[in-house]
């Protein structure tokens, strides 16, 4: 991706525990969207809808999008 967002310097909400995530991968971008949505709207259903979407399309290879093996255990995604 040509635009590479940076990790929050002083996150006010839960951010990623795994610090080895590359900021040019889809996982980082989706994590940033989730973080921002939780910040402006704590009742956002983005996480739940994203989990449902992946459940519906089980053939999607999230590893190829930069998702680490333990991404579902990240507090940001719980």
N, C-alpha and C positions, 0 to 999 in steps of 0.2 A: 504494500500500500504506500502511496506517495506521501500521505500525511501520517506522521507518527506521533501520537499523543504521548505525553510523559506521565509517569505514575504520579499520583497526588503526593505532594511533599509532606503535608500535614493532614492526612485524611481525618475527617470528622466522623466518618462511618467506617465500617469494616472494609478493608482493602485486601488484596491478595496476599496470602501468607508466602506463597512460593515467589521468591524474588527473581527467579531465573526465566521469567516469561519475556519473550521478545515482543517489543511494542509494534512490530510490523506484521503481526499475525492476527487473524480473525478473532481468536480467543481474547486477546488483549483488548481489541476494539469492543467486543461484546461485553467484556468485563467493565470497561470504562462506561459504556452505556448503562449497564445495570447499576453501577455506582452512582452515576449522575441522576438516574431516575429515582433511586432510593433517597437521594439527597433532596430532590425537589418534591417528590411525592412518595413518602414512606409506604403508602398503600398500593403502590404500583404492582400490577400483576405480571410484569415483564418476565421475571424469573419463572413463575409457574407456567406461563404460556410458552416460554422457551423450552422448558423441560417437557411439556406436552408435545410440542412440535418435534423434538428429537425422539420421543417415544413413538410418535406416529410414523416417523421415517427412520426406522432402525438401521437402514442400510447406509446412512450418512456416516462417513468416516471423520469423526471429530478430531482424531489425531492429526489428520492432514491439514486441519485448520489451526493447529498449534495448541489444542487442548491437552493439558497434561493428564496422565492416567488418573490422578486423584482430584480432578477438578470438581467433582460433585461434593467432595468433603470440604471445599473452601467455604468458609462462613459467608462470603459474598454471594454464593450460589445456593445457600441453604434456605 
